[in-house]
Amino acid sequence: MTIDRMVFAFAGSMILLSLLLAQFVGPGWLILAGFVGLNLFQAAFTGFCPLAMILKKLGATPGAAFG
């Protein structure tokens, strides 16, 4: 699995978790979904993604977006 796919999987998991927590705990958890969405948006234009940098240092295979 490449870094790109790991980032997408992690972001999707965090958004789903945020939605579940918002439904069962409180609406304040929607801030997490917003933060993840904003981070994905800025990474699309700048190429800067903290998770991608961490995964690269851990030895994950780079993909096309975060190579």
C-alpha positions as CSV (number, residue, x, y, z in Angstrom):
1,M,0.0,0.0,0.0
2,T,1.4,3.4,-1.0
3,I,1.5,6.5,1.2
4,D,-1.2,8.0,-0.9
5,R,-3.6,5.2,-0.2
6,M,-2.7,5.1,3.5
7,V,-3.4,8.9,3.8
8,F,-6.8,8.5,2.0
9,A,-7.7,5.5,4.3
10,F,-6.7,7.3,7.4
11,A,-8.6,10.5,6.4
12,G,-11.7,8.6,5.5
13,S,-11.5,6.7,8.8
14,M,-11.2,9.9,10.8
15,I,-14.1,11.5,9.0
16,L,-16.3,8.4,9.6
17,L,-15.2,8.3,13.3
18,S,-16.0,12.0,13.6
19,L,-19.5,11.5,12.2
20,L,-20.2,8.6,14.5
21,L,-19.0,10.6,17.5
22,A,-21.1,13.6,16.5
23,Q,-24.1,11.4,16.3
24,F,-23.7,9.5,19.6
25,V,-21.6,11.9,21.7
26,G,-22.1,15.5,20.6
27,P,-22.0,17.8,17.5
28,G,-18.6,19.3,18.6
29,W,-16.9,16.2,17.0
30,L,-17.8,17.6,13.6
31,I,-14.8,19.9,14.0
32,L,-12.6,16.9,13.5
33,A,-14.2,16.1,10.2
34,G,-13.8,19.8,9.1
35,F,-10.1,19.8,10.1
36,V,-9.4,16.6,8.2
37,G,-11.2,18.0,5.1
38,L,-9.3,21.2,5.3
39,N,-6.0,19.3,5.6
40,L,-6.8,17.2,2.5
41,F,-7.8,20.3,0.6
42,Q,-4.6,22.2,1.4
43,A,-2.5,19.1,0.7
44,A,-4.0,18.9,-2.8
45,F,-2.5,22.3,-3.6
46,T,0.6,22.4,-1.5
47,G,1.7,18.8,-1.3
48,F,2.3,19.2,2.4
49,C,0.8,16.5,4.5
50,P,2.1,15.7,8.1
51,L,0.8,12.1,7.9
52,A,2.6,11.5,4.6
53,M,5.8,12.8,6.1
54,I,5.5,10.5,9.1
55,L,4.7,7.5,6.9
56,K,7.7,8.3,4.7
57,K,10.0,8.4,7.7
58,L,8.6,5.0,8.8
59,G,9.6,3.5,5.4
60,A,6.3,3.4,3.6
61,T,6.4,3.3,-0.2
62,P,5.8,6.7,-1.7
63,G,3.0,7.1,-4.3
64,A,2.4,9.6,-7.0
65,A,1.0,12.4,-4.8
66,F,3.4,12.3,-1.9
67,G,6.5,11.0,-3.6
